[in-house]
Amino acid sequence: MGVNEIELAYRTRDYIPTEVYRRGERRKAYSPARAAPALVQAMRHLGEKQLSLKEARARALTAVQEPKAAEFVRRIPDWESLCRFLDVLAIFLKAGPKGKEKGMRTFQDRAQRRLPPKEVSERAQKWAGQIGKEQNVNSNKLKRLSARIASARNKWEALASLARFYPLSGVPKPVINGLVGELEETALDSFKEVVAQAMIFFEAQCKGWRKEQRRTQLLQVNR
């Protein structure tokens, strides 16, 4: 089986002590969460001809900083994979702990199973209900998250999508954490169905709420 750069990025994140940058023990300007995207930008701008894999990997080792994480950087097989590795590493770090916020739930890579249609529907309704209980939900962001998950080619891409949306306002963190748990135990195709159906149920709930709101407003006007 080939190397999955997203999995390597997720494992690399465990070795990066983000709290030391937040406490000012190390300069924030040198934190991998900032250095990695800057290197990706440079790689995209210069291209592989001007910035070889060898040089880019050396710069990546400097960006990551932690010696224990160096082995993961060295395992990246090609230039494009290194770009994706650095990009998603920054995403995972930004979804990590911040002060009292614990960050996105840790993903445990377990055996996943396919769900029968009834269970898919039940889980989707559960998550739609959970989303409906949250405040200030941005349905457009949730739609974009659902679309990203639908296009995921493996569980690691799905996990990266969850991490990408975790820090955003309007996206309920408890729901993201719960979906990480779903991804741990659910086969990717079933997970995609759960998320897609959850969005359908949630939108149906929203339409029902809007109709009820309009009905209440009309009753108030007619009194």
C-alpha positions in Angstrom: 0.0 0.0 0.0 1.3 3.4 -0.9 2.1 6.2 1.5 -0.9 8.4 2.3 0.4 12.0 2.9 -2.7 13.0 4.8 -2.2 10.2 7.3 1.5 11.1 7.7 0.4 14.7 8.3 -2.0 13.7 11.0 0.7 11.6 12.7 3.2 14.4 12.4 0.8 16.8 14.2 1.2 14.7 17.4 4.8 15.7 17.6 4.3 19.4 17.3 3.9 21.2 20.6 1.5 23.9 19.5 1.1 25.2 23.1 4.7 26.4 23.3 4.0 28.8 20.4 0.8 30.1 22.1 2.6 30.6 25.4 5.3 32.6 23.6 8.0 30.1 24.5 8.8 29.9 20.7 8.1 32.6 18.2 4.7 32.3 16.5 6.2 33.3 13.2 8.2 30.0 13.1 5.3 27.8 14.1 4.6 25.0 11.6 1.0 26.2 11.3 2.4 29.3 9.7 5.6 28.0 8.1 3.9 25.1 6.3 1.4 27.2 4.3 4.2 29.7 3.5 6.3 26.9 2.1 3.4 25.5 0.0 2.8 29.0 -1.5 6.5 29.2 -2.4 6.4 25.7 -3.9 3.3 26.5 -6.0 4.9 29.8 -7.1 8.3 28.5 -8.1 7.3 25.0 -9.3 9.3 21.8 -9.1 11.9 22.9 -11.7 13.0 25.9 -9.6 12.4 24.3 -6.2 13.4 20.6 -6.4 11.9 17.8 -4.2 15.2 17.6 -2.3 15.3 21.3 -1.5 11.6 21.4 -0.7 11.9 18.5 1.6 14.8 20.2 3.4 12.7 23.3 3.8 9.8 21.1 5.0 12.0 19.6 7.7 12.9 23.2 8.8 9.2 24.2 8.8 8.1 21.2 10.9 11.1 21.7 13.2 10.5 18.6 15.4 13.1 15.9 15.0 10.7 13.1 15.9 8.5 14.2 13.0 11.3 14.2 10.5 10.8 10.6 9.5 7.3 11.3 8.3 8.5 14.2 6.1 11.2 11.9 4.6 8.6 9.3 3.7 6.8 11.7 1.3 7.6 10.2 -2.1 7.1 13.1 -4.5 6.7 16.9 -4.9 2.9 17.1 -5.2 2.5 14.8 -2.2 4.8 17.0 -0.2 2.6 20.0 -1.1 -0.5 18.2 0.1 1.2 17.0 3.2 2.2 20.5 4.2 -1.2 22.0 3.4 -3.1 19.5 5.4 -0.6 19.5 8.3 -1.5 23.2 8.7 -5.2 22.4 8.6 -4.8 19.7 11.4 -2.8 22.1 13.5 -5.3 24.9 13.2 -8.0 22.4 14.3 -6.0 21.6 17.4 -6.2 22.9 21.0 -6.3 26.6 21.6 -6.3 27.7 25.2 -9.3 26.1 27.0 -10.6 24.8 23.7 -9.5 21.1 23.4 -9.6 21.1 19.6 -11.0 18.6 17.3 -11.5 15.1 18.6 -8.6 12.7 18.1 -9.2 10.2 15.3 -8.7 6.6 16.2 -8.1 4.5 13.0 -10.3 1.5 13.7 -12.0 -1.1 11.6 -14.9 0.5 9.8 -18.1 -1.3 8.7 -20.8 -0.6 6.1 -24.2 0.4 7.5 -27.5 -1.0 6.3 -29.8 1.7 4.8 -32.0 1.9 7.9 -29.1 2.6 10.2 -27.8 5.2 7.8 -31.1 7.0 7.9 -31.3 6.7 11.7 -27.8 8.2 12.2 -28.5 10.9 9.7 -31.7 12.0 11.5 -29.8 12.0 14.8 -27.1 14.3 13.4 -29.7 16.5 11.7 -31.4 16.9 15.1 -28.1 17.7 16.7 -27.3 20.4 14.2 -30.8 21.8 14.8 -30.0 22.3 18.5 -26.9 24.3 17.8 -26.9 28.1 17.7 -25.8 30.3 14.7 -25.5 27.5 12.3 -24.3 28.5 8.8 -26.1 26.1 6.4 -24.0 27.1 3.4 -20.8 26.1 5.2 -22.3 22.8 6.1 -23.3 22.2 2.5 -19.7 22.9 1.5 -18.5 20.5 4.1 -20.9 17.8 2.9 -19.7 18.4 -0.7 -16.1 18.0 0.3 -16.8 14.8 2.2 -18.8 13.5 -0.8 -15.7 13.9 -3.0 -13.3 12.3 -0.5 -11.4 9.3 -1.9 -10.5 7.8 1.4 -11.1 8.3 5.2 -8.1 10.5 5.5 -9.4 13.0 3.0 -12.8 12.9 4.8 -11.0 13.6 8.1 -9.0 16.5 6.6 -12.4 18.0 5.4 -13.7 17.8 8.9 -10.6 19.5 10.3 -10.7 22.2 7.6 -14.2 23.3 8.8 -13.7 22.7 12.5 -12.3 26.2 13.3 -14.9 28.1 11.2 -17.8 30.0 12.8 -21.2 28.7 12.0 -20.0 25.1 12.0 -20.9 23.4 15.3 -17.8 21.9 16.9 -19.8 19.2 18.8 -21.2 18.0 15.5 -17.7 17.9 13.8 -16.4 15.9 16.8 -19.3 13.5 16.6 -18.7 13.0 12.9 -15.0 12.2 13.6 -16.4 9.4 15.8 -18.7 8.2 13.1 -15.8 8.1 10.6 -13.8 6.0 13.1 -16.3 3.1 12.9 -18.1 3.6 9.6 -17.0 2.7 6.1 -16.4 5.7 3.9 -19.3 5.1 1.5 -21.7 4.7 4.5 -20.2 7.8 6.2 -20.8 9.8 3.0 -24.4 8.7 3.0 -24.9 9.6 6.6 -23.6 13.1 6.1 -25.5 13.7 2.9 -28.8 12.5 4.3 -28.2 14.5 7.5 -28.0 17.7 5.4 -31.2 16.8 3.6 -33.0 16.2 6.9 -31.6 19.4 8.4 -32.7 21.5 5.4 -36.2 19.9 5.7 -36.3 20.9 9.4 -35.2 24.5 8.5 -38.0 24.8 5.9 -40.5 23.6 8.5 -39.2 26.1 11.0 -39.4 28.9 8.5 -43.0 28.0 7.6 -43.9 28.0 11.3 -42.2 31.3 11.8 -44.1 32.9 8.9 -47.4 31.4 10.2 -46.7 32.9 13.6 -45.9 36.3 12.1 -49.1 36.3 10.1 -51.2 35.4 13.1 -49.5 38.3 15.0 -50.2 40.7 12.2 -53.9 39.7 12.0 -54.6 40.1 15.7 
